[in-house]
Amino acid sequence: MYDWRAVQCRERQQAKDPGRSRAVPKYNLFQYWQGKYFQAHPGAEPECLQRARSLAYAWQNLPLSCEPEQRFFGGRELYGRESLPQDLTQEEYDSAIAVLQQHGLRNFAVGWDHTIPDYRTLLSQGLPDFLARAEQHAEGPTGEAMLIALRGLQAFLLRAAAFCRQTHPEAAAWLGNIAVAPPDSFAAALQLLWIVHVVLLAEGRYHNALGRVDQYLLPAYQRDSLSRAEALDLLCHVWVKIEGFHQVTNICIGGVTPDGEDAVNELSYLALEATGLVHCPHTNLSARLHPGSPEEFLLACTRLIRTGIGFPAVFNDAVNVPMLQRLGIPEQAARDYALVGCVECVVPGRQVPWSDGRFNMPRIFTDTVLNLARYESYSQLWQAFAAAMASGLQQYRDEYNQKLAGFPADRYPDPLLSALVRSCLERQRDVEDGGADFMRLHGIGMMGLGTLADSLAAVQKLVYQDRAITPEKLVQALKNDFQGDEPLRQMLLHRAPKYGNDEELPDAIAADIVSLCGTLCQSLRTIDGGYLQSCMASNVANIPAGAATMATPDGRHAGQPLSDAASPSAGRDRKGPTALVKSITRPDYAVQNCTVVNLRFAPDYFCGEQGERRFLAILKAFVAGGGHEMQFNVTDNEVLEKAMSAPEDYAGLIVRVSGFSDFFVSLNEKVQRDILARNVHH
């Protein structure tokens, strides 16, 4: 009766509708009902109480649905529509949404989504524990608002249980259980995890994460009598529901426990297996590695990676835990980090939602290099560039803080998420107003590391060391985008060493850049005491950023994409994956919240046991060398070119893009070409 494959088949058919494939639905009925509440209750209560009551009202009135083959209740169809119900006019919808917008909505930049609630406590203690603590501490408006939100959620679960009783008796039992008690089975724990994820997304959030599912779900799995195959089927049902949202949903496995022991368990392997079976680009699986990670786990990761899905991306505990500790986060909490969005490191259930922006480093550098004749040495050039970076980042901070100041917590409260983030109930404070255990982290995506490292290396070698190019000649060539100076451009391309090949000069420069960015950012604070953190990550913004950047001394033409995140410039890593790993592990990434390093392999690289062992050696070198993050494409250019020519024949082809995977044929051509330009290791 319950068949996740049938659900997935229907979902992929529906996704062929361009509107259906959007991450954000055209109509949000949950927000409509919130707006209806505000229309009917224009009173002068504190905003936190009004917002909490609007949540409860929406949960009370939202039409319910559950498709026949689905085992779990809740999905995008619960609130998202591409057309309005017959009994609701466009005018009525627009009117309610307008009132909701008058009350104000947060956005990603100021801390709204990219978050993980306290699933560890929720799945172990249950919703009643949160309600009991809310009742104990509900003294002021903020505390009362959190209590109202939790009671509204409980009532919604009971309403959903009654709705499912005839058609989905299993789901009805799980919903009835989790409404009044801790989950009594593995399936009930999954239902609780999933429905909380859905109700938070219904408020208008996106790219939230499930956190360390192999840790949170393990007690329920161990208590249950279900078979391994039954547990796998349940996970596949949830993974398919993730596909229905068309959003990056990070799922974290492996790593260490808060006490520092290896955390890999049976659910870690089941998560890998479910990801391979469902083969969906939105189940953004992240594997935490550490020096003691079991070889069996590394091999299981390898076998999934070689399928070409781009999962799991791998993260190094030996870097990420100290990074969080540098911010004052205690070691046990830092060891419990998870990934949210694409690759961002957070302490789940204990801090303000993540946010980030972008910063074009090569553009800062080109402003400096235009005055190259002023600098008598590379050292002087570097000092001028560092000063320009400091000035640019201070301006970024000021602009960000100005934006943040426009969203005060009393005007833009978040009662449900606050109730589900540790310490907010006890402190009676909103998550955006000092309620969480740990501070806000705002990432600054430093774009163009490879472009910048190669450019600085070219200037140091060819201008200052070899005296092969005069400063004036180089500046003129850059201004003219190398028109009439192709021999000079070829000299820049071929006579200067390139980052990604285990070459001392560019690798040392890359390390200097990473150190500079980390140091400058961590000296900058948000107005509420949080940190601005450097991130060597760009998503796909390296393409438009490159379009706005003049020619650079690495030989890149004006308008061409910048290098991708922390990866070498496209096609310039020519000495094999071992040399590449040595280059990317040269910087000290403990001053970065997150990085993205893309590696491409031909499918034949993984052939046989020998191929697996070769890749295993790369993973071990990455951990031992102090790498931060790596992710992998296993495709050759011939297949990608065919997919561009005949997309209908390659609808299921998945590639790793940046911090996420997607169907290759759904990407725009510029992104497709950027992936094709990456070097393929054989």
N, C-alpha and C positions, 0 to 999 in steps of 0.2 A: 504493500500500500504506500509506504513512504519511500520514495526513490529520489535520491539527490541528483542522479543523472538526468531524470526527466525534468526536474526543476531547472537544472543548468541548461538543458537543451531549449526549454521554453524561454529562459532568460536571454540566451544568446540570439534567439530568433527575434525577441522584442528589442534587443540592443541594436538591431539593424536599422531601427528608426533613429535618425540622428538626434532627435529630442530625447529619446529614452536613454541614450548613452551619456548624457551629461551627468557630472558629479552632483550638480544641484538641480532638483526637479523644477519645472516651470511653476508649479503651484505647490505651496506648502500648507496643507489643511490644518496642521497643528498650529502654525502661526496665525492662520485665519481665526481659529477659535480663541486664541489668546487676544487677538484684536477685538473679537466680539465681546470678550469679558471687559476689556477696557472701555468699549463703547457703552456698555450697560452700567459700568461702575466708575464714573468720573470723579470719585471722591478724593479727599485730600490726605489719605493714608500715606505713610512713608512708601517710597517706591519699592523697597524690598518686599513689603507686604502685598502690594498690588501685583507685583510680578509673580510672587509665589502663588497667589490666588488665581492668577491667569493660567499658570501651569496646571493647577488642579482642575480648573474649569475645562481646559482643553482636553485633558486626559478623560474627563467625565463625558465629553460630548463627541470626541473624535470617532468617526465610524470605524468599526473593527472589521478585519478580514484576515483569513489564513488560507492559503492555497492548498488544494487537496494533498499533494505529494510531500508537503513540507512537514517536518517533525517538530520544528520549533516555531513558536509564535513570535511575530515581529519582523518587520523588514521595511524597506523603503516604501512599499505599497501601503504601509500603515498611514503615512502622512503625505507622501509625494505623489503628485499627479501631473500628467502632461496635458490633461484637459479637465475642466471643472465638472463636478457632479451635476446632473440635470436639474436638481433643485437649488442650485447656487448660481447666481448671475455674476458676470464679470464685475459689474458695478458694486455688488455686495462684497465680493472678495476684495476689490481694490480699496473700498472704504474701510474695511476692517484692518487691512494691512497698513493703510495710511495712519490709522490711530496707533497701531503697534509701533510704527516707525517714529511717531511723535514721542513715544516713551523712550525710544532709543534702543539701538542694538549694538553690542560690541562687534568687533571684527578681529580677524586673525592678528593684525599688527599690534593690538593692544591687549591681547590675552583673552581668547574666547574659545578657540578649538585647539587642535594639536595637544591633546591632554589625555591623561589616564586617571580615572578615579581610583579610590582605594579598594581595588578588587581583592587584594589579599585579605583585608578585614571583612569585606562584604561577603566573600564566599566562605569564610571560616565561621564568622559570627552571625551572619544573616542580617536582613533588613531590620528585624525587631531590635537588634542591638543598637543600630543607628537611631531608631525611633526612641528607645529608652533614654539614650544619652541626650537626644534633642529635647525630650520632655523634662529631663533633669535640669537642663541649662537654659531653657527658653525663658529668658527674663526680658530682654529688650526686643525691639523690632526685628533686628537681624536674626536673633535666635528663634523668634516666633516664625519668621519667614522660612527658615530652614525646616522647622517642624511641619509647617503647612505643606511644603514641597514634598517631604517624606511621606506624610499622610496621604497626599494626593497620589503619589507613586504607588503606595500600598493599595489604595482603593482601585487604581487602574489595573493592578495585577489581579485583584479579585474579580473585577469586571471582565477582564480578558479570560480568566479561568471559567467563568460562567458562560461566556460566549463560545469557548472551545469545547464545552462538555459533550455536545452531541457529535461533532464532526472530528474532533482531535482530542479524544479522552486522555491520551498520554500527556499532551501539552497542558491540558486542563489540570491534571494532577500536579504537574511540576509547578505551574503558576500558582495553584492554591497552596502548595507547600512553601514556596519561597516568599509568599506574601506574609506568612505568619510565623515562619521558623527558618533556621538555617537550612540550606539544601540537604536533602536526605539521600541524594544519589548523585552520580556523576552527571546524568542527564539534567537533573534539576539545577546543579551548579552551572552547567553550560547555559541553561535557559536564563538564569539570573545574570550571568556575565553578558549574555547577548542582549537581553531586553534593556538593561541599563545602558549599554552601548547605543541602542536604537533610540531610546528616549532622549538622550543627550544630543544625538544628531538631529532629532526632530525639531529641536529649538533653533536650528539653522547653522549648526556647527558642521565641520567637515574634517576629514583626515585625523580623527581620533584613533587611539591605538588600544589594543587589548592587553598590552603589557606582557608579563612573564607567565603565560598561560600554563606552561609545564610545572610551574611552582604553585600557582594559585589553585589549580584543579587537582593537584596530586592527592591531597588528603581525601577528597571525595572519590577519586578513582581507586585508591587503596581500600576504602571502606566498602566499595561496591562489589557485587559478585558478577558483574557483566564480563563477557569475554573480551579479548583484545580486538577481535573483529567487530564486535558490537561497538566498542569505544571508538574505533576508527570510523565506522559508519556515522556515528554521531558527530564527530569532528568534521567529516566531509559535508554533512548537512549545514553546519555553521559556516564552513568555508564557502559553500555555494551561496549562502545568504550574503556574505561579504561581497561576492561578485555583483549582486544586485544593486549595490550602491555606487559602483564605478568610482570608488574613492580609494586612495592609498590607505590601507589599514595595516599598521605594523603589528607583527606578532613576534614576540621575543622568546627564544629558547636558549638553554645552556647556561654557560657562565659559572659563577660561584654563588653560594648561598650567603646571606648576611654574615654568617660565621666564618666564611672563607673556604668552605668545603666545596668540592665539585658538585654542581647542581644538576648535571645531566641525569635524566631518569627515563622511564618507559614512555612518558608522555612527550618527551623531547623527540624520540624516534617516531612516535605516532604523528606528531605535528609535521615532521618531514615527509612521512608517507602520505598523509592527507593532502599536503601541498602538491606532491607529485601526481596524485590521482586526480584531483580537481583541476589542476593545471590552469589556474586563474591568475592574471597579472596583478590583481588587487590585494591578494593575500601576501603582503610584503614581509616575508619571513626573514628574521634577523637572527643569526646565530652568534652568541657570545662565546669567545674562545679565551683560554688562559693557558699558562704553561702546563697545567695538569689535566687539560681536556683529554678524555679517553680517545685513543686512536680509532676505536669503533665509531665514535661520534663524528670524528673528522672524516672518516670514510663514508659515513652515511650522508654527510653534507656534500662531499665530493660527488657522490652518485646522483644526487638531486641536481647539483650545479651542471653536470654534464648533459642533462636533458635539454639545456638551453633556456630554461624558464627565467634565469637570472636570480634565483633564490637557492639557498639563503645568501644574503650579504653577510660578511663576517666582521666582527668587531672584537677589539682586543681589550680584555679586562685590565691588563697590565698598564694600559694607558688611560682608560676611561675612569677607573676608580680613583687614581691619584688626581686626575683632572678635577673631579668633583670635590675631592678633599681639599684642594687648593682654594676652593670657594668657601670653606668652613663647614662643609657637610661631613658629619661623622662617618667613620669608615664603614660601620655596619650598614648605614643608609646608602652610602655610595656604592657598596657592593650589590645593592638591590636595584641598580639602575635598569631602565629599559629604554627602548627606542620609540620615538613618536614621529609621526609624519614620515619623512624619508629616512633620515639617519640621526635625528637629534637625540641627545642623551638627557634624560630627565630622571628624577626620583619619583616613581609612580605613586599617585595618591597623596603626595606630600608637598606639592609646590604649585605655583601659579602656572596657568597654561603657557606653553612655549609660543614665541613669536620670532620672526626674523625678517631681514631685509637684505639688500644686495649692495656691494661696493666694488667699483670697477678700478682695480689696482693698475692695470696698464694705462688707463686714461690719466691717472695721476702721474704715472711715470713719463708719459709723452709730454706732459706740460713741463716736466723737469728736464727731459733730454733735449728739448728745443733750445735750452740755454747751455748746451754741452760745452761750448767754447769757454765758458766761465770757469769750468772746473779743471784744475791742473792734474787731478788724480782721480782714480776710481773711488777712493775714500771720500773725497769731497763730493763727488756725485752721489754716493750712497747717503751721506749726511743730508744733502739737499732733498733727496727723495724721502728719507725718513721724516724730515720736518714737514714735507708736503703731506705725507700720510697722516701724521699727527694732527695737522690742521684740518684735513678732510674728515677724519674720524671725529674730531671734536664738533665739527659742524653737523655730522650725522647724529651724534648724541643730542645736540641741542634741538635739532628738528624732531628727533624721535620723542624726546621728553615733552616738547610742545604738543605733539600729537597725543601722548599719554595723558597729559594734564587735561585734555578735552574729554576724558572719559572717567570722571571721578566715581568711586565705588558707590557712593550714596545715590548717584543718578543712574548708574548702570550696574545694579547688583546682579548676582548670579546665585540665587538661593539653592537650587538643586545641586549644582556642582560643588558649592561650598559645603553642603551637608555631606557630600561624599569624599571630601578631602580631609585628611587627618588633621585634627586640632581645631578646625574651624568651629565645630559644635562647642567644644570646651571653652574656646576663647570668645565665642559669641561674635565672631568677626567674619566678614565676607572673605572669600579666597583672594579677592583683589584688594583687600584692605588689611593685610597682615594676619589673616586667619591661618594660612598654611604654615607648615613647619619651616619651609625653606623659601628663599627669595625668588623673585622673577628672574628668568634668564632670557635675554633677547639676543639672538644670533645675528651676526653681520657676515653675510656670505661674501667672502673675499674671492672675487672672480679673477681668473687668469694667472694662476701660480706658474704654470709651465711657460706661458707666453712671457711673463715677467722675468723668470729665472733665465730663460734663453736669451732674452734681450739684454739683460745685465751682463751675462756671460760674454755675449758678442761684443759689447762695448768694452768690457775689461780686457778681453784678449786682443781684439782687432784695432781698437783705438789706443788703449793705454799701454798694453804689453808689446804688441808687434808693430805698432805705429803703421799699420797697413791702410788705415782709413783716417782721414783727418776729421775732427769734430764738425767742421763746416760742411765738408762733403757729405757726411752722414745725415746731418740735419736737413740739408737741401734735398737729399734723396727721399727722406721720410716725408717732407712737405709735398713732394711731387709724386708720392706713392710709387717711387722707383721708375717712373717714366723716363726712359733714356738712360737708366742706370741698372739694367738687368745684370751686368757682370758684378756690380757691387752687391746686388741682392743675392746672387749665387754665392758670393764669398761669405755673406752673413749666414746663408743656409748651410754651407758645407765646410767652412774653415773654422767655425766656432763650435765648441762642444754643446751637446743638447742634454737637457734634463731627462732622466729616465733610462740612462745607459751606464750607470755606475761610473760616471766621470766626476772627478773631484771638483772642478770649478763650478759647473752648474748645480751640482748637488749641494755644495756648501752654500751657494747663494740661495737656493731654495730653503735651506735650513735657516738662513738669516732672515728671509722674508717671513717664514712661519713664526719665528721667535719675535720679530718686530710686531707683527699683527697681534699675536697673543698678548704681548706686554702692553701695547698701546690700548687694546680693548679692555683689558682687565683693570686699567687705571680709570676707566670711565664707568659711571654708575647711572642708573635710572633714578628718577625723582623719588621713587618709593624704596630706594636702597638696593635694588637689584643690580645684576651685572650685565654689561654688554660683552658678549663673548665672540671671539673670532671663530669663523667656520670656513674651512677650505671646501666650500660647496657652492654650487651655482644653479642647481636644477638644470633647466635648459636655457637659463638667462644668458649664458655665455654667447649665444647666437645674436640676440638683439644688442647685447653689450658690445660685441665685436662690430656690429653694423654702425655703432656710434663712435668707434675708435679709429684714429688715423693709423697709418702704417707704423710698424714697430721694428726695432733693430734686430729682431730674430729673423727677419725676412718675410714676415706676414704682411700681406697687402691690406690696405685700408678696407674696412667693411667686412673682412673675413671673420669667422667666429674666433673668439678667444679660446685658449685651452680650456678643457672641461675640468672644473673643480680642482682637485689636487693631482689630477692625472698629467702626464706629459702632454705636450702639444701633439695633436693628432698625427700619427704616422712617424713620429720622431724617435720612438723607443725601438731601436733596431738591433739590440744585442741580446734579446731574449728575455723571458720572464724573470729569470734569476737576477739579472742585472737591474731590471725594472724594480723588483722588490727591494733590492739594496738601495736604490735611489729613493724610493718612497718611504723607506724606514729611516732615512738619514735625519730628517727634522725631528725635533722634540714636540710631539703632538699633544703632550699633556697640557699645553697652553691653548688648545683648540677644543671647542665643544664637539665638533663633528667635522668629518672630512668625507669626500667621495673620491675613490680611485677606481677607475674603470679599466678592466683588462679584458681583452678579447682573445679567445682561443679557437682554433679550428677544431671541429669535432674529432679529428683523428688524434689530437693531442692526448685524449683520454683512453685510447684504445688499450684494452686488456689490463691486466694487473699492473704491468709496468707503467702504463699511462696514469693509473690511479695513484701509484706511488710517487710519480713525478709531481703530480698536483699536490699530494699530501706534503711533500717536501716544501712546496711553496707556502702552504698554510703555516707550517711550523716555522719557516724562516720569517714570515710576516709577524707571528707572535713574538718570537725570540728577538727580532730586530727592533721591536717597538712601533710597528705599524698601527694605524688607528682603525681604518676601515678599508675593505676591498670588496668589489663586486664584479660579476663576471658575465660576459656574453660568450656563448658557444655557438657560433654561426660563421659561415664563410660568406664572402661578398657575392659569390655567384648566386646563392639562395636569396640574399637580400635584393639584389638587382632584379631577379625574376619576380620577387614579390612586388617590387615597384612597378614592373611592367604588367603583371597580371594579378592585382590584389585579390580578386575573387578566388583565386586558387590557393591563397596563403592567408586566409582569414584568421586561422588559429595560430599563426606564427608570433611568438612572444619574444621580446628582446628586453634587455636591461637598458634603460635610457640614461638615467642619472641616479638619483636615490630611489628610483622606482622602476617597475617594469610596465610594459604596455604591449598591446597588439601592434606589431610593426606597421601594418597597413593603415592603422588609425592615426598615425603620427603625420604631421605635415612634412613636406618634402625637405625643408631645411634641416629638421631634426633627423630625418632619415639619412640625409647626406652627411651630417655630422657623425652619426654612428658608423657609416661606411668608411669614413676617413680614418677611424681608429685602426691602429696596426693589429693584424691578426697573428698570433703566435702559433707556430706549428710544432 
